[in-house]
Amino acid sequence: MKGFVQNSLILILLLGCASTPNDTIEVARRESIKKLEMGCLEDVFWGMQPDYPLTDYTTYVIWMEMGGTGPSPEEWCREYARNRVN
């Protein structure tokens, strides 16, 4: 009887895992992107994101006032996060 209960419990758990909708994975993916994006923005603000093409947010503002072009920190971090998760 003990083996039957264990096997039944394992079967129920496996069915539960197998029936997890893909929406759950997509939601987790979006959450990961959002967290990574927010961390990236904070790092850019403090000048701690070495991959950002400019030094920090202040440098971006000065660059734009001088007539420069390029992605805003928000745009850059959004793309950066999507590339990291994909």
N, C-alpha and C positions, 0 to 999 in steps of 0.2 A: 504493500500500500504506500509506503514511504517513497519508493521509486516512481510510482504513478503520480504522486503529488508533485515531486520534483520535475518530472517530465512535463506535466501539465503546466507548471509554472514557467518552465523554460519555453514551452511552445507559446504561451500567452505573451511572454516578453518578446520573443522573436516576431510574432505577428504584429505586436505593437510597433516594433522598430521598422518592420517592412511596410507598414501602412502609413508611415510618416509622410505627409504630403511634401511635395517639392517646394511649396510656398514657404515652409519653415526654413529650408535651406536658403531660399532667396531673401527672406527677412534677416537671417543671420548674416548673409553677405552684405546687405545694405547697412546693417548696424556696424559691421566691421569697417566698411568704407567710411561711414560717418565718423566713427571714433578716430580712425587714422587721419581723416581730413582735419578734424578739430585739433588733434595733437600737432599736426603739421603747421596749422595756422599759428598756434601758440609758439612753436619753434621759430617760425619765420618772424613773428613779432619781436622775439627776443634775440634774433640773429643767430639762432642755434641750428638752422637747417642748412647744412652745407651744399645740398643739391639745388637750392633755390638760386636762380641766375643772378639775383641781386643780393646784397648783403642782408638786408632786413626790410621791415615795412617802411621805415623812415627813408631809406635809400630809394625804395619804390616811389614814394610820394615826391621826393626831390627829382627823380628821373622823369616822372610824368610832368612835373612843372616845367622842366627844361625841354619838353616836347618829345621825349622818348616814347617808345611804344614797347609793349610786351604784356605778358599776362599779369593780371593782378594776383596778389597772394592767394585770394580765394579761388580764382580760376586755376592757378598752378597747383594748389594743394588738392583741388577736386580731381584733376587729371592724375596727379601723383598717386593719390589714394586708390583710384580705379585701376591704375596700372599695377600697383602693388598687390591688390587683392585678386586680380584676374590672372 
